[in-house]
């Protein structure tokens, strides 16, 4: 998901997406540990996605403090 798409999400949707992506990352780690994960790049992609979500959440938090 691109950053402009992430910024269009509501706060509640962002939290929901972070939770689901964290679950996905956990499943990817289990699959990687059991040698069932064919594409290891999925781990990095999931981490970057979580970082994007958290970055937007933090940006919004900072904007709320400045007002």
N, C-alpha and C positions, 0 to 999 in steps of 0.2 A: 504494500500500500504506500503510495507516494505521500510526501509531507503535506501537500496541498489538500489531499483527500482527508488526511488525519485532522487537519485544522478545521474542516467542515463538520466534524463529529461533535456531538454534545458531550458535556462532562460525563454524564452517565454512560454514554456509548463508549467513551474512551476507557473508563474503568472496566466495563464489560469486555472490551477488546484486549486489555492488558491481562485480565484473568484468563481468558481463553487462550491467549498466546503463551502465557506461562504454563498452562496445562499442556499445550502442544509441545513446548520446549522440553518439559519433563518426559513426555512420551518419546520424543526424539532421542533424549539422552538414554532412556532405557533400551530403545531399539539399537542405538549405537553400541551400548555396552554388551548387548547380546549378539552383535555382529549381524543384525537384520536390516541395518540402515544402509541403503545403496549409495545415497548421495549425502556425504558429510557436510556439504555446503548448506544444507537445510538448517543445521544448528546455528551457523553464523547469521543466516537470514532471519531466523526467529529472534535472535538476540538483537539484531539491528532494528527489527520491527518494534520490539518492546522499548528500545531506547527512543525511537521516534515518538511513541505514545507518551512516554514519561517526559520527554522534552516538551511536548506541547502542553501537558498537564502543568509542568513547572512554569512555563511561560505565562499561562493563565493565572497561576497562583501569584506570580510576581506582579502582573498587571493589576490584580485585585488589591495588592498591598499598596501600590503607588497611588491609587485613587483616593 
